[in-house]
Amino acid sequence: MTRLFPDFAYGPGPRDGCWWDETIVAPDWPQPAGALRADVAIIGGGFTGISAALHLAERGVEVALFEAETPGWGASGRNGGFCCLGGAKIGAAALERQVGKGAALAYWRAEADAVWLARALIERFCIVADTHSEGETQLAHSRRQMDGLRRAADEINRIHGVSPEVIPAADLPARGMGGPFHGAMTVPIGFALNPRKYLFGLAQAAQGFGARLFQRARVTRVERRGQGLRLHMAEGTHVDAAQVIVATNGYSSDDLPAGLAGRYMPAQSNVLVTRPLTAAEQEAQGWRSAQMAYDTRNLLHYFRLMPDGRFLFGLRGGLLATPRAEAAARRAARRDFEMMFPRWAHVPSAHAWSGLVCLSQKRVPFVGPIPGEPGVFAGFAYHGNGVAMGTYAGRSLADLVVGSGSASLPAAMTGAPGRFPFGRWRRVVMPPIYLALWLRDVFG
C-alpha cells in the first residue's frame, strides 16, 4: 500500500485510549475466506461505506463490505460526534467563483440535507446514540470574529431559511457557556451523538437487509477482469464484483486504486475526554451547556459536555506521526483545554486519542466515479465533518451505483477531484498552510 504517513499513523497507537471503545462492544463481523462474489464490493467500514451498504442492500443489491481492521476502528469510531453543517473547507464567495452561485447554493443545502438524513436514520432504525444539543454553537475567539458571526447569521438565514441566534458576550454566562469568548452564534441545525453507537446501529440495519460485512479484510489490490473487478485480500481471498466503492477517506492509499493517487490529503485531529464533571465543577468554570460548540479559529477547537457529564475537547493534530509526536499532540490538546477552561485544570483526561480526517484539493467533498477507473466509485474529503456528510455520501454513492442519483448530487461534489502537487510527497504543503492559518487565528 502507498500511504502518506508512516505506519504508526495506521496502527493501534493513535487510537489507544479512545473513550468510545468503552461505551459499546464492537460487533463480531466474520473474516472473509476463499472466493466471494457480490454485485457491489465496498472497501471501508466507516460512515460512508456502511451507509452505502445499507442503502444498496435495502434496494436488493447484493453487497459485501470489507473493513481492514475491526468495526469502528477508523475515523468513524473515534471522531468527536458532531453531526452538523460542514463538509467543505471553503468560503461561500470562493465556492461561488469555483462552481457558480446556483451550484454553490445547492451544495450548502446538501450539508443540511446530510444532517436531516442522519437524524432520519437514527429515528427509523431506533438507534440509541446518546444524542443531545439543539443545533451547534460557534464561539468567537476575537472581537473581529464576532463581527464575522453576525454577517454569517444573515447568510445562513438566506441559504437554509433558519434564524441563527447571535449571542453577545455578556449573555454567554447565563447560557452556561463561560470562557474566553467574545460572543457566539447558534445555528438550529445539527446535534451531537456517540459516533460508535451510531455507526454500529447503521451496520445492524444494513445487515438486516442482507448486506455482508467483513472485518480484518484488508484489500491489497484491485484488478480489472473482463467486465468486472476483483479485490484481492490476504491468503488468496478475493471477491469478484461488478462495481466497487472506495470508502477509506483519510485512510486511503494512492494505489487502491491508482486513479485515487494525489487526490486526497490526510490530516490529523486529536481528542480528549475527561472524567464526569460534578455540578460544582461545571458551575465553577461556568460551562453547563449541553450545546456542541467550536470556536472561530481556522485551526479550531471543538468541545461539548456529554450527557454523562464528561467533557470532550478536540483540535487539529500535529504534522508528524510517531510515538513522540503523538505524545506531543496529546500534550498540546491538554494545554489548550486548560487554557480555555482553567477551572478544570485539576480534572484528569484519562482518555485521549487521534485519527485522520481528509481534505481535497478543491476543499469540498467528492462523490462519484474515480477518474480513469471504470466501475470504481469513491466518497471522501469531509474536512472533519464526516458524521453527516459521510452518511450522505454513502447514500449518494448507492444512488450512483444503481444509476438513479447523478441528477440529485450537487455539482460541486461531482467534478473530478483535483490532484495535490508533489505526488507522494504532497504533505510538504501542510506546514506552510498550518503556519498561515495559525497567523490568521492570532492576528485575524
C-alpha positions, 0 to 999 in steps of 0.5 A: 500500500502507498500511504502518506504517513508512516505506519504508526499513523495506521496502527493501534497507537493513535487510537489507544485510549479512545473513550468510545471503545468503552461505551459499546462492544464492537460487533463480531463481523466474520473474516472473509475466506476463499472466493466471494462474489457480490454485485457491489464490493465496498472497501471501508467500514466507516460512515460512508461505506456502511451507509452505502451498504445499507442503502444498496442492500435495502434496494436488493443489491447484493453487497459485501463490505470489507473493513481492514481492521475491526468495526469502528476502528477508523475515523468513524469510531473515534471522531468527536460526534458532531453531526452538523453543517460542514463538509467543505473547507471553503468560503461561500464567495470562493465556492461561488467563483469555483462552481457558480452561485446556483451550484454553490447554493445547492451544495450548502443545502446538501450539508443540511440535507446530510444532517436531516438524513442522519437524524432520519436514520437514527429515528427509523432504525431506533438507534440509541446514540446518546444524542443531545444539543439543539443545533451547534454553537460557534464561539468567537475567539476575537472581537473581529470574529464576532463581527464575522458571526453576525454577517454569517447569521444573515447568510445562513438565514438566506441559504437554509431559511433558519434564524441563527441566534447571535449571542453577545458576550455578556449573555454567554454566562447565563447560557452556561457557556463561560470562557474566553469568548467574545460572543457566539452564534447558534445555528438550529441545525445539527446535534451531537451523538456517540459516533460508535453507537451510531455507526454500529446501529447503521451496520445492524440495519444494513445487515438486516437487509442482507448486506455482508460485512467483513472485518480484518479484510484488508484489500491489497489490490484491485484488478480489472477482469473482463467486465468486472473487478476483483479485490484481492485480500490476504491468503488468496481471498478475493471477491469478484464484483461488478462495481466497487466503492472506495470508502477509506477517506483519510485512510486511503492509499494512492494505489487502491486504486491508482486513479485515487493517487494525489487526490486526497490529503490526510490530516490529523485531529486529536481528542480528549475526554475527561472524567464526569464533571460534578455540578460544582465543577461545571458551575465553577468554570461556568460551562453547563451547556449541553450545546456542541460548540467550536470556536472561530479559529481556522485551526479550531477547537471543538468541545461539548459536555456529554450527557454523562457529564464528561467533557470532550475537547478536540483540535487539529493534530500535529504534522508528524506521526510517531510515538513522540509526536503523538505524545506531543499532540496529546500534550498540546490538546491538554494545554489548550483545554486548560487554557480555555477552561482553567477551572478544570485544570485539576480534572484528569483526561484519562482518555485521549486519542487521534485519527485522520480526517481528509481534505481535497484539493478543491476543499469540498467533498467528492462523490462519484466515479474515480477518474480513469477507473471504470466501475470504481466509485469513491466518497471522501474529503469531509474536512472533519465533518464526516458524521453527516456528510459521510452518511450522505455520501454513502447514500449518494454513492448507492444512488450512483451505483444503481444509476438513479442519483447523478441528477440529485448530487450537487455539482460541486461534489461531482467534478473530478477531484483535483490532484495535490502537487508533489505526488507522494510527497504532497504533505510538504504543503501542510506546514506552510498552510498550518503556519498561515492559518495559525497567523490568521487565528492570532492576528485575524 
